[in-house]
Amino acid sequence: MDTLAPEKVRLPEKPLFVCVLANTETAYIEGLSAAGKTAKLTDYTPAGDAEVLETGTIIDIPILPMTPPYDTPTPALITRAALSITGVPHVFVNAGLKILPAKQVPLVDIGGMPGGDIRNPIAVHNVEDAFKNAFKLGEELAKDHDLIVIGESIPAGTTTANAVLQSLGYDGNVSSSSSSNPLSLKKQVVAEALQSSGISYGSLRDDPLKAIASVGDPMMVAVAGIAAGLGDTPVILAGGTQMASIFAVIKHLGYSTDNIKIVTTTYVVRDESANFVELVGEIGARYEGADPEFGKSTFKGLQQYEVGFVKEGVGAGGAIYLTGLFGYSMGDLRLKIEELCDELCKFGDIGRVADENM
C-alpha cells in the first residue's frame, strides 16, 4: 500500500471528481445488495446518491439512499462533505440509469443503457459505443484537469465485478455494502452468469469488453473508458473491489495503468470476508486505504460503517483521500459530515446517539 506523504506530493491545481451512475437488474436478486430497503428500490439509489451529492438532500427521489436496519447514510454525504471543504468540482456521468435524478443535477450522457440480470446471456448492451464515448469524455477532461477522481453508484456492482474478474482469470471474494457479506449467494449468481454466457475461468482474458457485455454492468464500461481516455493524467479510481475489476479491464485492454491508483476506505481494506489486498496485488495495482474514523462520530448511522455496513460507495474513499491531500484532518471532515447529517435528519432516522449511550 502506498502511503500519502503530503510534503512529497505536488498538489493538483485543477482536480475534478467524476461520479458515474448506472443500474443493473442484477440488483433485483433478493438479498444480493444492501444499497436499498428492498431489491426493487435499488433502482432509486444512484439517482438519490446524485441528488444528495449535488444538493445535500433528495429532491425527486422518494426515498433516501440509506442502508437498513440503522438507516446508515449514503456515502454520498461523505463525498459531498469532502468536496465541499476542498472545493473540488464534480460532474455526473449517466452510464445507464433506470431513473434519472432531478433536473437540478446535470448529467453527461455517454449513450449507455441500464444493465440486465447477469444470469442472462447479455448483461450490457451497446458496450462498444459507450466505451468510445466515455473514452472521448476522458480525452476532453484531460485537457482541463490535472487529477481525476472517479467514483460510482450502482447497486449489486460487487457481484458484477466478481463475474468480470472470473472471466479475466482472477479469483477471490468481493466486498459488500452489508455487514454480512452474502458470499454464497454471490458465488451462485456468478456461476449461473458465467454458465449462461458460456464463459469459463479466464476465457475472456483477451476480450475484457466482451466480459463486461456478458456478465458486467454499464458503470464498468464508463469508468474504464474515461480512465483509458485520460492518457497520462493522474487518475484515482475511488472504490474497492469494483474499481479493482475495472483496473483489470483497463490493463487487459492494453492501456497503460501507470497513472492509475485505487483508493478506497479502510473498511474495504480490512473486510475479512473479501480479499481486496490480495486482489490488487494480483492485478498489479497501487492502492491506498483512507480512514474517516467514524468510530469517533456521535451519529449511530455513521458508527455502523465501523461494524461493516456500507463501507464504500460514491467515491467516498477517494474523496476522503482528497481531504488529506489538501491538508484537512479527519476531524475536519467528520464535523462537516455530521453537519450534513443534521440537515438530513428530518428525512430519516439518522440522528445522533442518545446521550446515555455516548
C-alpha positions as CSV (number, residue, x, y, z in Angstrom):
1,M,0.0,0.0,0.0
2,D,1.2,3.5,-0.9
3,T,1.4,6.0,2.0
4,L,0.4,9.6,1.4
5,A,3.3,11.9,2.2
6,P,2.0,15.4,1.6
7,E,5.4,17.0,1.6
8,K,6.4,14.9,-1.4
9,V,3.1,15.3,-3.3
10,R,2.6,18.1,-5.8
11,L,-0.9,19.3,-5.2
12,P,-3.1,19.3,-8.2
13,E,-4.2,22.7,-9.5
14,K,-7.3,21.6,-11.3
15,P,-8.7,18.4,-9.8
16,L,-12.1,17.0,-10.7
17,F,-14.4,14.4,-9.2
18,V,-16.4,12.3,-11.6
19,C,-19.3,10.2,-10.4
20,V,-20.6,7.5,-12.7
21,L,-24.2,6.4,-12.2
22,A,-25.9,3.3,-13.6
23,N,-28.3,0.5,-12.7
24,T,-28.2,-3.3,-13.3
25,E,-31.2,-5.6,-12.9
26,T,-28.8,-8.0,-11.1
27,A,-29.7,-5.8,-8.1
28,Y,-33.2,-7.3,-8.2
29,I,-32.0,-10.6,-6.9
30,E,-33.3,-10.5,-3.3
31,G,-30.5,-10.4,-0.7
32,L,-27.7,-9.5,-3.1
33,S,-27.4,-5.8,-2.4
34,A,-27.9,-3.8,0.7
35,A,-28.0,-0.5,-1.3
36,G,-31.7,0.0,-0.8
37,K,-34.5,-1.0,1.6
38,T,-35.8,-3.6,-1.0
39,A,-34.2,-5.1,-4.1
40,K,-36.6,-3.3,-6.4
41,L,-36.0,0.1,-4.7
42,T,-32.3,-0.1,-5.6
43,D,-33.4,1.5,-8.9
44,Y,-33.6,4.8,-7.0
45,T,-30.2,4.5,-5.3
46,P,-27.9,6.0,-7.9
47,A,-30.2,8.9,-8.7
48,G,-30.7,9.5,-4.9
49,D,-27.0,9.5,-4.4
50,A,-26.6,12.1,-7.1
51,E,-29.2,14.3,-5.6
52,V,-27.6,14.1,-2.2
53,L,-24.1,14.7,-3.5
54,E,-25.3,17.7,-5.6
55,T,-27.7,19.3,-3.1
56,G,-27.3,17.7,0.3
57,T,-30.7,16.2,0.2
58,I,-33.2,14.3,-2.0
59,I,-35.4,16.2,-4.4
60,D,-37.4,14.0,-6.8
61,I,-36.3,10.6,-5.4
62,P,-39.0,9.5,-2.9
63,I,-36.6,7.6,-0.6
64,L,-33.3,8.4,1.0
65,P,-30.5,6.2,-0.2
66,M,-29.8,4.7,3.2
67,T,-28.8,1.2,4.3
68,P,-31.1,-0.6,6.8
69,P,-31.5,-1.6,9.6
70,Y,-30.0,1.5,11.1
71,D,-30.5,3.9,8.2
72,T,-26.8,4.2,7.7
73,P,-26.5,7.3,5.5
74,T,-25.3,7.0,1.9
75,P,-21.6,7.6,1.3
76,A,-22.7,10.4,-1.0
77,L,-22.8,12.5,2.2
78,I,-19.1,11.7,2.8
79,T,-18.2,12.7,-0.7
80,R,-20.3,15.9,-0.6
81,A,-18.6,16.9,2.6
82,A,-15.1,16.2,1.3
83,L,-15.7,18.1,-2.0
84,S,-17.2,21.0,0.0
85,I,-14.3,21.6,2.2
86,T,-11.7,21.0,-0.5
87,G,-13.5,23.0,-3.2
88,V,-13.0,20.2,-5.8
89,P,-15.7,20.4,-8.5
90,H,-17.6,17.4,-9.7
91,V,-19.5,16.1,-12.7
92,F,-22.0,13.2,-13.1
93,V,-22.0,10.7,-15.9
94,N,-25.1,8.8,-16.9
95,A,-23.8,5.4,-17.9
96,G,-27.2,3.7,-17.9
97,L,-29.7,4.8,-15.4
98,K,-33.3,3.5,-15.0
99,I,-34.4,6.5,-13.0
100,L,-32.9,10.0,-13.6
101,P,-32.2,12.4,-10.7
102,A,-33.9,15.8,-10.6
103,K,-33.0,18.2,-13.3
104,Q,-31.0,20.3,-10.8
105,V,-28.4,17.5,-11.2
106,P,-26.6,18.0,-14.5
107,L,-25.7,14.8,-16.3
108,V,-23.2,13.9,-19.0
109,D,-24.7,11.1,-21.1
110,I,-22.4,8.6,-22.8
111,G,-25.2,6.7,-24.5
112,G,-25.1,3.7,-22.2
113,M,-28.1,1.5,-21.3
114,P,-29.2,0.1,-17.9
115,G,-27.7,-3.4,-17.3
116,G,-29.7,-6.6,-17.3
117,D,-29.5,-9.6,-15.0
118,I,-26.1,-11.1,-15.5
119,R,-27.7,-14.6,-15.4
120,N,-29.0,-13.8,-18.9
121,P,-26.7,-14.2,-21.9
122,I,-26.3,-10.5,-22.4
123,A,-25.8,-8.2,-19.4
124,V,-24.8,-4.9,-21.0
125,H,-25.9,-3.7,-24.5
126,N,-24.1,-1.0,-26.6
127,V,-20.7,-1.7,-24.9
128,E,-18.5,-0.7,-27.8
129,D,-20.2,2.7,-28.5
130,A,-20.5,3.5,-24.7
131,F,-16.8,2.8,-24.3
132,K,-15.9,5.0,-27.2
133,N,-18.0,7.9,-25.9
134,A,-16.5,7.5,-22.4
135,F,-13.0,7.5,-23.9
136,K,-13.7,10.7,-25.7
137,L,-15.0,12.2,-22.5
138,G,-11.8,11.2,-20.8
139,E,-9.8,12.9,-23.6
140,E,-11.8,16.1,-23.1
141,L,-11.4,16.1,-19.3
142,A,-7.7,15.6,-19.6
143,K,-7.4,19.0,-21.4
144,D,-8.6,20.9,-18.4
145,H,-7.7,18.9,-15.3
146,D,-4.5,17.5,-13.7
147,L,-6.1,14.9,-11.4
148,I,-9.3,13.0,-12.0
149,V,-11.0,11.1,-9.1
150,I,-13.7,8.6,-10.4
151,G,-16.4,7.3,-8.1
152,E,-19.5,5.3,-8.8
153,S,-23.0,4.4,-7.7
154,I,-24.5,1.1,-8.9
155,P,-26.3,-1.4,-6.6
156,A,-25.0,-5.0,-7.0
157,G,-21.8,-3.7,-8.5
158,T,-19.6,-6.0,-6.4
159,T,-21.3,-9.1,-7.9
160,T,-20.9,-8.0,-11.5
161,A,-17.3,-7.1,-10.6
162,N,-16.7,-10.7,-9.3
163,A,-18.1,-12.1,-12.5
164,V,-15.9,-10.0,-14.7
165,L,-12.8,-10.8,-12.6
166,Q,-13.6,-14.5,-13.0
167,S,-13.9,-14.0,-16.8
168,L,-10.5,-12.4,-16.8
169,G,-8.9,-15.1,-14.7
170,Y,-8.9,-13.5,-11.3
171,D,-10.4,-15.3,-8.3
172,G,-11.4,-14.2,-4.9
173,N,-14.2,-12.7,-2.8
174,V,-15.5,-9.2,-3.2
175,S,-16.8,-6.8,-0.5
176,S,-20.4,-5.9,0.2
177,S,-22.5,-3.0,1.4
178,S,-23.9,-5.3,4.0
179,S,-22.3,-6.2,7.3
180,S,-22.9,-9.8,6.5
181,N,-21.4,-10.4,3.0
182,P,-23.8,-12.8,1.1
183,L,-20.8,-14.6,-0.5
184,S,-22.6,-17.9,-1.1
185,L,-25.4,-16.1,-3.0
186,K,-22.9,-14.0,-5.0
187,K,-21.0,-17.1,-5.9
188,Q,-24.1,-18.8,-7.0
189,V,-25.2,-15.9,-9.1
190,V,-21.8,-15.5,-10.7
191,A,-21.6,-19.3,-11.5
192,E,-25.0,-19.1,-13.2
193,A,-24.0,-15.9,-15.1
194,L,-20.8,-17.5,-16.4
195,Q,-22.6,-20.6,-17.5
196,S,-25.4,-18.8,-19.3
197,S,-22.8,-16.9,-21.3
198,G,-20.6,-19.9,-21.9
199,I,-17.7,-18.4,-20.1
200,S,-15.0,-20.4,-18.2
201,Y,-12.5,-19.1,-15.8
202,G,-10.1,-16.7,-17.6
203,S,-11.6,-17.4,-21.0
204,L,-12.1,-13.7,-21.8
205,R,-8.7,-12.5,-20.6
206,D,-8.1,-11.1,-24.0
207,D,-11.6,-9.6,-24.6
208,P,-12.5,-7.6,-21.5
209,L,-15.2,-5.6,-23.2
210,K,-17.0,-8.9,-24.0
211,A,-16.6,-9.9,-20.4
212,I,-18.5,-6.7,-19.4
213,A,-21.1,-7.2,-22.1
214,S,-21.7,-10.8,-20.9
215,V,-21.5,-10.5,-17.1
216,G,-20.7,-6.9,-16.2
217,D,-22.5,-3.7,-15.7
218,P,-22.7,-0.3,-17.6
219,M,-20.8,1.6,-14.9
220,M,-17.7,-0.5,-15.6
221,V,-17.8,0.4,-19.3
222,A,-17.9,4.2,-18.5
223,V,-15.2,4.2,-15.9
224,A,-12.9,2.1,-18.0
225,G,-13.4,4.3,-21.0
226,I,-12.9,7.6,-19.1
227,A,-9.8,6.3,-17.4
228,A,-8.3,5.0,-20.6
229,G,-9.1,8.2,-22.4
230,L,-7.3,10.3,-19.8
231,G,-4.0,9.1,-21.1
232,D,-1.2,10.2,-18.7
233,T,-3.4,12.3,-16.5
234,P,-3.2,11.0,-12.9
235,V,-6.3,9.0,-12.1
236,I,-7.7,7.8,-8.7
237,L,-10.3,5.0,-9.1
238,A,-12.3,5.7,-6.0
239,G,-13.7,2.4,-4.8
240,G,-12.9,-1.1,-3.7
241,T,-13.2,-4.4,-5.5
242,Q,-15.4,-2.8,-8.2
243,M,-12.5,-0.4,-9.1
244,A,-10.0,-3.3,-8.9
245,S,-12.1,-5.1,-11.5
246,I,-12.1,-2.0,-13.8
247,F,-8.3,-1.6,-13.3
248,A,-8.0,-5.2,-14.6
249,V,-10.3,-4.4,-17.6
250,I,-8.1,-1.4,-18.5
251,K,-5.0,-3.5,-18.1
252,H,-6.3,-6.3,-20.3
253,L,-7.4,-3.8,-22.9
254,G,-3.8,-2.9,-23.3
255,Y,-3.9,0.7,-21.9
256,S,-1.2,1.9,-19.5
257,T,-2.1,1.8,-15.9
258,D,1.0,3.7,-14.6
259,N,-1.1,6.8,-13.9
260,I,-3.8,4.9,-12.0
261,K,-4.2,4.4,-8.3
262,I,-7.1,2.7,-6.5
263,V,-8.2,4.5,-3.3
264,T,-10.9,3.0,-1.1
265,T,-11.9,3.2,2.6
266,T,-10.1,1.2,5.3
267,Y,-13.5,-0.6,5.8
268,V,-12.9,-2.3,2.5
269,V,-9.2,-2.9,3.1
270,R,-10.0,-4.6,6.4
271,D,-13.0,-6.6,5.2
272,E,-12.2,-10.1,6.3
273,S,-15.0,-11.5,4.0
274,A,-13.2,-10.2,0.9
275,N,-9.6,-10.3,-0.3
276,F,-9.1,-6.8,-1.6
277,V,-5.4,-6.6,-0.7
278,E,-4.6,-9.9,-2.4
279,L,-6.6,-8.9,-5.4
280,V,-4.9,-5.6,-6.1
281,G,-1.6,-7.3,-5.6
282,E,-2.5,-9.9,-8.2
283,I,-3.6,-7.3,-10.8
284,G,-0.6,-5.1,-10.1
285,A,-2.4,-2.0,-8.8
286,R,-1.3,0.6,-6.3
287,Y,-3.8,1.3,-3.6
288,E,-4.5,3.4,-0.6
289,G,-6.9,2.9,2.3
290,A,-8.5,6.1,3.7
291,D,-9.9,6.0,7.3
292,P,-12.7,8.5,8.2
293,E,-12.6,7.4,11.8
294,F,-16.4,7.1,12.2
295,G,-15.9,5.3,15.5
296,K,-15.4,8.8,16.9
297,S,-18.7,10.1,15.5
298,T,-21.8,10.8,17.6
299,F,-24.1,9.5,14.8
300,K,-25.3,6.0,15.1
301,G,-25.7,5.7,11.3
302,L,-22.0,6.7,10.8
303,Q,-20.9,4.4,13.5
304,Q,-22.3,1.5,11.5
305,Y,-19.6,1.9,9.0
306,E,-17.2,0.7,11.7
307,V,-19.0,-2.6,12.0
308,G,-19.2,-3.3,8.3
309,F,-22.3,-1.6,6.9
310,V,-21.9,0.2,3.5
311,K,-18.1,0.5,3.7
312,E,-17.7,2.4,0.4
313,G,-19.5,4.0,-2.5
314,V,-20.0,7.2,-4.5
315,G,-16.2,7.6,-4.5
316,A,-16.1,8.1,-0.7
317,G,-12.6,6.6,-0.2
318,G,-11.1,8.9,-2.9
319,A,-12.9,11.9,-1.6
320,I,-11.6,11.2,1.9
321,Y,-8.1,10.9,0.4
322,L,-8.5,14.3,-1.2
323,T,-9.2,16.0,2.1
324,G,-5.9,14.6,3.5
325,L,-4.1,15.6,0.3
326,F,-5.2,19.2,0.8
327,G,-4.2,19.2,4.5
328,Y,-7.6,18.7,6.2
329,S,-7.8,16.4,9.2
330,M,-10.3,13.6,9.6
331,G,-11.8,15.6,12.4
332,D,-12.5,18.5,10.0
333,L,-14.1,16.1,7.6
334,R,-16.2,14.3,10.2
335,L,-17.6,17.6,11.6
336,K,-18.7,18.5,8.1
337,I,-20.3,15.1,7.5
338,E,-22.1,15.3,10.8
339,E,-23.3,18.8,9.9
340,L,-24.8,17.4,6.7
341,C,-26.3,14.5,8.6
342,D,-28.0,17.0,10.9
343,E,-29.5,18.8,7.9
344,L,-30.8,15.4,6.6
345,C,-32.2,14.2,9.9
346,K,-35.7,15.4,9.1
347,F,-35.8,12.9,6.2
348,G,-34.8,9.8,8.1
349,D,-33.7,8.3,11.4
350,I,-30.0,9.1,11.2
351,G,-29.7,11.2,14.3
352,R,-27.1,11.3,17.0
353,V,-26.7,8.6,19.6
354,A,-28.7,9.4,22.8
355,D,-26.6,11.0,25.4
356,E,-26.8,8.0,27.7
357,N,-25.1,5.8,25.0
358,M,-22.3,8.3,24.3
